[in-house]
Amino acid sequence: MEAHTVQGGTFLSFVAEGTLLYQRGEYEKALIYFNNALKLRPGDKYVLVDRSKCYLRLGDTQNSLKDAEASLQNDKTFSKGLYQKAETLYTMGDFEFALVFYHRGHRLRPELQKFRLGIEKSQEAIVNSVGSPSSVKLENKADLCFISRQAESRQANQKLRVKLTPDQKQTKKKEPVRNQRVERQLLGELYADKAYLEKLLKDKDLMESSTRQGIKVADLVSGGISYLDTCSEFWQQQMPIYARVRERKLRQQTWIRDKKQTPADIGRYIVKNMEDIDMLLSGDCPEESCRKAERVLKTIQGWSDDEVPNKNEIIGNLHSCIGNARFEMGQMEAALRSHKVDLALARENKLPDALSRALDNVGRVYARIGKFEQAIETWEEKIPLAKSSLEKTWLFHEIGRCYLELNKAEAAEMYGQRSLQSADEEGNVEWQLHAYVLIAQAQVNLKNYWSAIISFEKALAKATFLRNQAAQDAILTALDDVSKSFIKELRGKRKAKEAHSAKERDSSPETSKMSLEEYRGESELSIKSKGDGKQKEAAGNYEEEPGDNQGGGNEPESKEESKEEEMGSEEEKKESGGEEESKGEKEESKGEKEESEGEKEESEGEKDESEGEEEREREEKRQEEPGGDGKQPDPAPG
């Protein structure tokens, strides 16, 4: 890595030194090193987060927020940047938007506990800030100034460690004395430390002295008191005292009464709050979005028609926002009531855009709770109000889906085709995928399996183009099921056709019997001829052997005859067995043929054995003849 130097250092050395100083609590010195590092690498998101932390520790929330937002400029999913922005907003008292960014970070990195803790403390701070005693009764207009940024930080008390100048000391002395009871409640055990530091300030001799490092004791004591004051203010934002809430709201109420709202101010107020409501809803905070919409609705209802010319339109829009928030919270009945109010206002004031929006939302609620017929009726009323092809694509698809749930597959397929046509006009591949899936499912219900396979294959091509692995897996599973059903259907048709042709086929039993007997006769003749051939071959072999057969020659002949008889009997047995087996199928006759070949090999072995016996008999005869082995024959008995 190329080593750029600024004031005798490199990027890594500046970052390492700044991190070390930050850990020691020397935030101002750490800030210098982080600035030098950013000169070498402008826009480095990690260093921007580190510098934002330093600014936040020093109480400079504005610069801290700027650096946190800059770290997210090129990477909206940078978890450290999201957390730092949420922490800065929380410190500034903007608990609602801090909650939004805590939620975003938690969705990206659910394993990090700091995001979950941030969500919990933001929700608790919002409840504490919004809550008020039951004795406080304000007019509707009092909620006008309750906006997302609830508290403005004061420039004089932002820093946690501040070295006061003599002029600042004089200003500090002129500040009104705090309520000791409130401070004791907020600081807890630290209240005794603050009282001790304030007591040290009265010791003039001590305040004029300095430490070994040359730092004045007065500056250290004043810095400690300022730090505790800042902590008490911050904790009061988190856990406000009822008296403070009452005072703040009464001050807002007085300001509203004294100041006449101009149309421009009202317009800015409405636009900003509507943006906040939408952002909270999109940031997975439906509860906060709903509460804010209800507060803004109450405020606008207290204004006259002269102050807000399009009052009914705005009220309908707020009811729509409340209904959407209730829908996300799972409160379907409450959501349906809010959307029906929006629908009634749209019909009454003849607002086509509001009417289309209300019909859309009412249909969604009906579909979610399973009232598909009412959903179809509502959405079909919206069809003429749909302006873009994309809107029609979604609308036709949802109507077709409802028909499919009602087991009306023909209507579902028709609306699926209409949805596909609108998606083709728009060129939206994702909705083409949804339309093909709807069409295929309707065709499966109609048992038009081949068409369903074609539709699923087209849907698979769209899912592959979109790289949607989940959709690909689901479509492949559906394709497998449809293919099995299609094959089963084909087999059923084939069996029915074969059964029908079998009935028409003229198959005579007598002809079958005659052909079987002819086959058996041919098999018996072939086996018999093979047996006769074996016997003739064996007899010829024995006749070719030379020999005198004098004296003991009858014994070999009798042995040969017995062998031949045994072979003949075995062959007869085999032939009889072959005749019985030949009455079977063609495969059994092949087995007979293999057995006869085995018998042939066996007879050849027996032939070799008989030849060996004849050879031994001839050898014995030679030995019995005189002089055959040099021995005299035994004398005949007396």
C-alpha positions in Angstrom: 0.0 0.0 0.0 1.3 3.4 -0.9 2.3 5.4 2.2 1.0 8.9 1.9 2.1 11.1 4.7 0.5 14.1 6.4 2.4 15.7 9.2 4.7 12.7 9.4 2.2 9.9 9.4 0.4 7.4 7.3 -3.3 6.6 7.0 -3.0 3.5 9.2 -0.9 5.2 11.8 -3.3 8.1 12.1 -6.3 5.7 12.5 -4.4 3.6 15.1 -3.4 6.7 17.1 -6.8 8.2 16.9 -8.5 5.0 18.1 -6.0 4.7 21.0 -6.7 8.3 22.1 -10.5 7.8 21.8 -10.2 4.8 24.1 -8.3 6.9 26.6 -11.1 9.5 26.5 -9.0 12.2 24.8 -11.6 12.9 22.1 -10.3 16.3 20.9 -6.8 14.8 20.2 -8.4 11.8 18.5 -10.4 14.1 16.3 -7.2 15.6 14.9 -5.8 12.2 13.9 -9.1 11.2 12.3 -9.1 14.4 10.3 -5.6 13.7 9.1 -6.6 10.2 8.1 -9.6 11.5 6.1 -7.3 13.9 4.3 -5.4 10.8 3.0 -8.6 8.8 2.2 -11.5 11.1 1.9 -14.9 9.4 2.4 -13.5 6.3 4.2 -16.7 5.0 5.9 -14.9 3.4 8.9 -13.0 6.6 9.8 -16.1 8.7 9.3 -17.8 6.5 11.9 -14.9 6.9 14.3 -14.9 10.7 13.9 -18.7 10.8 14.4 -18.1 9.0 17.7 -15.6 11.7 18.7 -18.1 14.5 17.8 -20.8 12.7 19.8 -18.6 12.4 22.8 -17.8 16.1 22.6 -21.5 17.0 22.3 -21.3 18.2 18.7 -24.4 16.2 17.5 -24.7 18.1 14.2 -21.3 17.1 12.9 -21.7 13.6 14.4 -24.9 13.2 12.4 -23.2 14.5 9.2 -20.4 12.0 9.5 -22.8 9.1 10.2 -24.9 10.0 7.1 -21.7 10.4 5.0 -20.6 6.9 6.0 -23.9 5.6 4.6 -23.8 7.6 1.3 -22.3 4.8 -0.8 -23.4 1.8 1.3 -26.9 2.0 2.8 -26.4 -1.4 4.5 -23.3 -0.4 6.5 -24.2 -1.6 9.9 -21.7 0.6 11.8 -23.0 3.7 10.1 -26.6 2.7 10.8 -25.8 2.2 14.5 -23.9 5.5 14.8 -26.7 7.4 13.1 -29.2 5.9 15.4 -27.1 6.7 18.4 -26.7 10.3 17.3 -30.4 10.7 16.7 -31.2 9.2 20.1 -28.8 11.6 21.7 -30.4 14.5 19.9 -33.8 13.4 21.3 -35.2 12.3 18.0 -36.2 8.9 19.4 -38.7 8.0 16.6 -36.1 8.2 13.8 -33.5 6.6 16.0 -35.9 3.7 16.3 -36.2 3.4 12.5 -32.4 3.1 12.1 -32.1 0.7 15.0 -34.7 -1.5 13.3 -32.9 -1.3 9.9 -29.6 -2.4 11.6 -31.4 -5.2 13.4 -32.8 -6.5 10.2 -29.3 -6.6 8.6 -27.4 -7.8 11.6 -29.9 -9.6 14.0 -27.0 -11.2 15.8 -25.8 -7.9 17.2 -27.3 -7.2 20.6 -26.6 -3.4 20.4 -29.4 -3.0 17.8 -31.9 -4.8 20.0 -31.0 -2.8 23.0 -31.3 0.4 20.9 -34.8 -0.6 19.9 -35.8 -1.2 23.5 -34.4 2.0 24.9 -35.9 4.1 22.0 -39.4 2.6 22.5 -39.1 3.3 26.2 -38.0 6.8 25.6 -40.9 7.4 23.1 -43.4 6.2 25.6 -42.0 8.3 28.4 -41.8 11.4 26.2 -45.3 11.1 24.8 -46.9 10.1 28.1 -48.6 12.8 30.2 -50.5 12.9 33.5 -54.2 12.3 33.3 -54.9 15.8 34.8 -53.5 17.5 31.7 -56.3 18.2 29.2 -55.3 20.1 26.1 -57.1 21.3 23.0 -56.8 19.5 19.7 -54.4 22.1 18.4 -51.9 21.4 21.2 -50.6 18.4 19.3 -49.6 20.5 16.3 -46.1 21.0 17.4 -45.5 17.3 18.3 -43.2 16.4 15.3 -40.6 13.8 14.9 -37.8 15.9 16.2 -39.0 16.4 19.7 -36.2 18.3 21.3 -33.6 20.9 20.1 -30.2 20.6 21.6 -28.9 23.8 23.1 -25.5 24.9 21.8 -24.2 26.1 25.2 -24.7 22.7 26.9 -23.8 20.3 24.1 -20.3 19.4 25.0 -19.5 16.8 27.7 -16.1 18.3 28.6 -15.9 22.0 28.2 -13.2 24.4 29.3 -15.0 27.6 30.3 -13.7 31.1 29.7 -14.2 33.8 32.3 -17.1 35.2 30.2 -18.7 31.7 30.1 -18.3 31.4 33.9 -20.2 34.6 34.4 -22.9 33.4 32.0 -23.0 30.1 34.0 -23.6 31.9 37.2 -26.5 33.9 35.8 -28.4 30.7 34.9 -31.4 30.0 37.0 -31.0 27.6 39.9 -32.2 24.1 39.1 -34.8 22.2 41.0 -32.8 20.2 43.5 -35.5 17.5 43.9 -35.6 16.9 40.1 -31.8 16.9 39.9 -31.5 14.4 42.8 -34.0 12.2 41.1 -32.2 12.3 37.8 -28.6 12.0 39.0 -29.1 9.5 41.8 -25.8 8.7 43.5 -24.0 11.3 41.3 -26.0 14.1 42.9 -23.6 13.9 45.9 -20.6 14.3 43.6 -22.1 17.4 42.0 -22.8 18.9 45.4 -19.2 18.2 46.4 -17.9 19.9 43.2 -20.1 22.9 43.8 -18.7 23.2 47.3 -15.2 23.1 45.9 -16.0 26.1 43.7 -16.4 28.2 46.8 -12.9 27.6 47.9 -11.1 30.5 46.2 -7.6 29.4 47.2 -8.1 25.9 45.7 -9.6 27.3 42.5 -6.6 29.5 41.9 -4.2 26.6 42.3 -3.0 24.3 39.5 -2.1 20.6 39.0 1.4 19.3 38.2 0.5 19.3 34.5 -0.4 23.0 34.7 -4.2 22.5 34.5 -6.2 24.8 36.7 -8.3 23.1 39.4 -11.1 25.6 38.6 -11.3 24.3 35.0 -11.4 20.7 36.1 -14.2 21.3 38.7 -16.2 23.4 36.2 -15.9 20.8 33.6 -17.1 18.1 35.9 -20.1 20.1 36.9 -20.9 20.9 33.3 -20.7 17.2 32.5 -23.1 16.3 35.2 -25.5 19.0 34.0 -25.4 17.6 30.5 -26.0 14.1 31.8 -29.0 15.2 33.8 -30.5 16.9 30.7 -30.0 13.9 28.6 -31.5 11.5 31.2 -34.4 13.9 31.5 -35.1 13.5 27.8 -35.1 9.7 28.3 -37.2 9.7 31.4 -39.0 13.1 31.5 -40.7 14.3 34.7 -44.4 14.9 34.4 -43.9 18.5 35.3 -41.5 18.9 32.4 -44.0 17.3 30.0 -46.8 19.5 31.3 -44.6 22.6 31.0 -43.5 21.8 27.4 -47.0 21.1 26.2 -48.4 24.2 27.8 -45.7 26.2 26.2 -46.5 24.7 22.8 -50.2 25.4 23.4 -49.5 29.1 24.1 -47.3 29.4 21.1 -50.1 27.9 18.9 -52.6 30.4 20.3 -50.4 33.4 19.9 -49.1 32.6 16.4 -51.5 32.6 13.5 -50.7 29.7 11.2 -50.3 30.7 7.5 -51.4 28.3 4.7 -47.7 27.7 3.9 -46.9 26.7 7.5 -49.9 24.3 7.6 -48.9 22.8 4.2 -45.3 22.2 5.5 -46.6 20.7 8.7 -48.9 18.3 6.8 -46.3 17.3 4.2 -43.6 16.7 6.8 -45.8 14.6 9.1 -47.1 12.5 6.2 -43.5 11.8 5.3 -42.7 10.8 8.8 -45.8 8.5 9.0 -44.8 6.8 5.8 -41.2 6.4 6.9 -42.2 4.9 10.2 -44.5 2.4 8.5 -41.8 1.4 5.9 -39.3 1.2 8.7 -41.2 -1.7 10.5 -42.6 0.7 13.1 -46.4 0.4 12.5 -47.3 1.2 16.1 -45.4 4.5 16.0 -46.8 5.3 12.6 -50.3 4.6 13.8 -49.9 6.8 16.9 -48.5 9.6 14.9 -51.2 9.5 12.2 -53.9 9.5 15.0 -52.3 12.6 16.5 -52.0 14.4 13.2 -55.6 13.4 12.4 -56.8 14.9 15.7 -54.9 18.2 15.0 -56.3 18.6 11.4 -59.9 17.8 12.6 -59.5 20.9 14.9 -58.8 23.2 11.9 -61.4 24.9 9.9 -62.1 24.4 6.2 -60.7 27.8 5.5 -57.3 26.9 7.0 -57.2 23.6 5.2 -59.2 23.7 1.9 -58.7 20.0 1.1 -59.4 18.9 4.6 -61.6 15.9 3.8 -59.0 14.6 1.3 -56.2 14.8 4.0 -58.5 13.2 6.6 -59.2 10.3 4.2 -55.5 9.9 3.6 -54.8 9.8 7.3 -57.5 7.1 7.8 -55.8 5.2 5.0 -52.4 5.4 6.8 -54.0 4.3 10.1 -55.7 1.4 8.3 -52.4 0.3 6.7 -50.6 0.4 10.1 -53.4 -1.6 11.7 -53.1 -4.1 8.8 -49.4 -4.5 9.5 -50.1 -5.0 13.2 -52.6 -7.7 12.4 -55.7 -5.8 13.6 -57.9 -6.6 10.6 -61.2 -5.4 11.9 -59.8 -2.0 12.9 -58.0 -1.7 9.6 -61.2 -2.5 7.7 -63.1 0.2 9.6 -60.4 2.9 8.8 -60.3 1.9 5.1 -64.1 2.0 4.9 -64.1 5.6 6.3 -61.6 6.5 3.6 -63.8 4.9 1.0 -66.9 6.8 2.2 -65.1 10.1 2.2 -63.8 9.4 -1.4 -67.3 8.6 -2.6 -68.8 11.6 -0.9 -66.3 14.1 -2.2 -65.9 12.4 -5.6 -62.2 11.8 -5.4 -61.2 9.2 -8.0 -57.7 8.7 -6.8 -58.8 8.3 -3.2 -61.6 6.0 -4.3 -59.1 3.7 -6.2 -56.8 3.7 -3.1 -59.6 2.8 -0.7 -61.0 0.0 -2.9 -57.5 -1.4 -3.2 -57.1 -1.4 0.6 -60.6 -2.7 1.4 -60.0 -5.6 -1.0 -56.7 -6.5 0.6 -58.3 -6.7 4.0 -61.1 -8.9 2.7 -58.7 -11.2 1.0 -56.5 -11.5 4.1 -59.5 -12.5 6.3 -60.7 -15.0 3.8 -63.7 -13.2 2.4 -62.8 -13.8 -1.2 -66.1 -13.0 -2.8 -66.2 -9.5 -1.2 -62.6 -9.0 -2.2 -63.4 -9.9 -5.8 -66.5 -7.6 -5.8 -64.4 -4.7 -4.4 -61.4 -5.2 -6.8 -63.6 -5.6 -9.9 -65.1 -2.1 -9.0 -61.5 -0.8 -9.1 -60.7 -2.1 -12.6 -62.0 0.9 -14.5 -60.0 3.2 -12.1 -56.6 1.5 -12.7 -54.4 3.7 -14.7 -51.1 1.9 -15.4 -50.5 -1.6 -16.8 -48.5 -2.5 -13.7 -51.5 -1.6 -11.5 -53.8 -3.7 -13.7 -51.3 -6.6 -13.6 -51.4 -6.7 -9.8 -55.2 -6.2 -9.7 -55.9 -9.1 -12.2 -53.5 -11.4 -10.4 -55.2 -10.8 -7.0 -58.7 -11.3 -8.5 -57.5 -14.5 -10.2 -56.0 -15.7 -6.9 -59.3 -15.2 -5.1 -61.1 -17.2 -7.8 -58.6 -20.0 -7.4 -59.2 -20.0 -3.6 -62.9 -20.4 -4.4 -62.1 -23.4 -6.7 -63.3 -21.5 -9.8 -60.3 -22.5 -11.9 -61.7 -21.3 -15.3 -62.1 -17.7 -14.0 -58.8 -17.9 -12.3 -57.1 -18.9 -15.6 -58.8 -16.1 -17.4 -57.6 -13.4 -15.0 -54.2 -15.0 -15.0 -54.1 -14.5 -18.8 -55.2 -10.9 -18.4 -52.5 -10.3 -15.7 -49.9 -11.8 -18.0 -51.0 -9.6 -20.9 -50.7 -6.4 -18.7 -47.3 -7.6 -17.4 -46.1 -8.1 -21.0 -47.2 -4.6 -21.9 -45.3 -3.2 -18.9 -42.3 -5.5 -19.5 -42.2 -6.5 -15.8 -40.6 -9.9 -15.5 -41.5 -10.4 -11.9 -45.2 -10.1 -12.5 -44.8 -12.3 -15.6 -43.5 -14.9 -13.3 -46.5 -14.5 -10.9 -49.0 -14.6 -13.8 -47.5 -17.8 -15.2 -47.7 -19.5 -11.8 -51.3 -18.5 -11.4 -52.2 -19.8 -14.9 -50.4 -23.1 -14.2 -52.1 -23.6 -10.9 -55.5 -23.0 -12.5 -54.7 -25.5 -15.3 -53.7 -28.1 -12.7 -57.1 -27.7 -11.1 -58.7 -28.1 -14.5 -56.6 -31.3 -14.9 -55.1 -29.8 -18.1 -51.7 -31.2 -17.1 -49.8 -30.7 -20.3 -50.7 -27.0 -20.5 -49.8 -26.7 -16.8 -46.4 -28.2 -17.5 -45.8 -25.7 -20.3 -46.9 -22.8 -18.0 -44.7 -23.9 -15.1 -41.7 -24.2 -17.5 -42.2 -20.6 -18.6 -42.5 -19.5 -15.0 -39.2 -21.4 -14.3 -37.5 -19.5 -17.1 -38.6 -16.2 -15.6 -37.5 -17.2 -12.1 -34.1 -18.2 -13.5 -33.8 -14.9 -15.2 -34.6 -13.1 -11.9 -32.2 -15.4 -10.0 -35.0 -16.2 -7.5 -33.8 -19.5 -6.0 -36.8 -19.9 -3.7 -39.2 -19.5 -6.7 -37.1 -22.0 -8.7 -37.3 -24.6 -6.0 -41.1 -24.2 -5.6 -41.7 -24.4 -9.3 -39.5 -27.5 -9.7 -41.5 -29.2 -7.0 -44.8 -28.3 -8.6 -43.5 -29.4 -12.0 -42.5 -32.8 -10.5 -46.0 -33.2 -9.1 -47.8 -32.2 -12.3 -45.5 -34.5 -14.4 -46.4 -37.5 -12.1 -50.1 -36.7 -12.5 -49.7 -36.4 -16.3 -47.9 -39.8 -16.5 -50.6 -41.4 -14.3 -53.3 -40.0 -16.6 -51.5 -41.4 -19.7 -51.2 -44.8 -18.2 -54.9 -44.8 -17.3 -55.8 -44.0 -20.9 -53.4 -46.7 -22.2 -54.9 -49.4 -20.0 -58.4 -48.4 -21.0 -57.5 -48.6 -24.6 -55.8 -52.0 -24.2 -58.8 -53.4 -22.4 -61.1 -52.2 -25.1 -58.9 -53.8 -27.9 -58.7 -57.1 -25.9 -62.4 -57.4 -25.9 -62.6 -57.0 -29.7 -59.7 -59.4 -30.5 -60.9 -62.8 -31.7 -58.9 -65.3 -29.8 -60.1 -69.1 -30.3 -59.3 -71.5 -27.4 -59.1 -74.6 -29.7 -56.5 -73.0 -32.0 -54.4 -72.1 -28.9 -54.7 -75.7 -27.6 -53.6 -77.2 -31.0 -50.6 -74.9 -31.3 -49.5 -75.8 -27.8 -49.7 -79.6 -28.5 -47.7 -79.1 -31.8 -45.1 -77.2 -29.8 -44.8 -80.0 -27.2 -44.5 -82.7 -29.9 -41.6 -80.9 -31.6 -39.9 -80.4 -28.2 -40.2 -84.2 -27.4 -38.8 -85.2 -30.8 -35.8 -82.9 -30.5 -34.9 -84.2 -27.0 -35.3 -87.9 -28.2 -33.0 -87.4 -31.2 -30.4 -85.9 -29.0 -30.6 -88.9 -26.6 -30.2 -91.5 -29.4 -27.2 -89.7 -30.8 -25.5 -89.8 -27.5 -26.0 -93.6 -27.1 -24.7 -94.3 -30.6 -21.6 -92.2 -30.0 -20.9 -93.9 -26.7 -21.2 -97.4 -28.3 -18.9 -96.6 -31.2 -16.2 -95.4 -28.7 -16.3 -98.7 -26.9 -16.1 -100.7 -30.2 -13.0 -98.9 -31.3 -10.9 -100.0 -28.3 -8.5 -103.0 -29.2 -8.1 -106.0 -26.9 -8.0 -109.9 -26.7 -10.4 -110.1 -23.7 -9.0 -113.6 -23.0 -9.3 -115.2 -19.6 -11.0 -112.3 -17.7 -12.5 -110.6 -20.7 -16.1 -111.1 -19.7 -15.8 -108.8 -16.7 -15.0 -105.7 -18.6 -17.7 -106.4 -21.1 -20.2 -106.8 -18.3 -19.0 -103.6 -16.7 -19.3 -101.8 -20.0 -22.8 -103.1 -20.5 -23.8 -102.1 -17.0 -22.4 -98.6 -17.6 -24.3 -98.4 -20.9 -27.5 -99.5 -19.1 -27.0 -96.9 -16.4 -26.4 -94.2 -19.0 -29.4 -95.4 -21.0 -31.6 -95.4 -17.9 -30.4 -91.9 -16.9 -31.0 -90.7 -20.4 -34.5 -92.2 -20.3 -35.1 -90.4 -17.0 -33.8 -87.2 -18.5 -35.9 -87.7 -21.6 -39.0 -88.5 -19.5 -38.3 -85.4 -17.4 -37.7 -83.4 -20.5 -41.0 -84.6 -21.9 -42.8 -83.4 -18.8 -41.1 -80.1 -18.7 -41.6 -79.5 -22.5 -45.3 -79.2 -21.7 -44.5 -75.9 -20.1 -43.5 -72.5 -21.7 -40.7 -71.9 -24.2 -38.2 -70.8 -21.5 -38.5 -74.3 -19.9 -37.7 -76.1 -23.1 -34.5 -74.0 -23.3 -33.6 -75.3 -19.8 -34.2 -78.9 -21.1 -31.7 -78.2 -23.9 -29.1 -77.0 -21.4 -29.6 -80.1 -19.2 -29.2 -82.5 -22.2 -25.9 -80.8 -23.0 -24.8 -81.4 -19.5 -25.8 -85.1 -19.8 -23.6 -85.3 -22.9 -20.6 -84.0 -21.0 -21.4 -86.5 -18.2 -21.5 -89.4 -20.7 -18.2 -88.4 -22.1 -16.7 -88.5 -18.6 -18.1 -91.9 -18.1 -16.6 -93.0 -21.4 -13.2 -91.9 -20.2 -13.7 -93.8 -17.0 -14.5 -97.1 -18.8 -11.5 -96.7 -21.0 -9.3 -96.4 -17.9 -10.8 -99.6 -16.5 -10.1 -101.5 -19.7 -6.5 -100.3 -19.6 -6.1 -101.6 -16.1 -7.6 -105.0 -17.0 -5.2 -105.4 -19.9 -2.3 -104.6 -17.6 -3.5 -107.3 -15.2 -3.6 -109.9 -18.0 0.0 -109.1 -19.0 1.1 -109.7 -15.5 -0.7 -113.1 -15.2 0.9 -114.4 -18.4 4.2 -116.4 -17.9 7.3 -114.1 -17.9 5.2 -111.2 -17.8 6.9 -109.8 -14.7 9.8 -112.4 -14.1 7.8 -114.4 -11.6 6.6 -118.0 -11.7 2.9 -118.6 -11.5 1.7 -120.1 -8.2 1.5 -123.9 -8.2 -2.0 -125.3 -8.4 -3.3 -126.6 -5.2 -2.6 -130.3 -4.4 
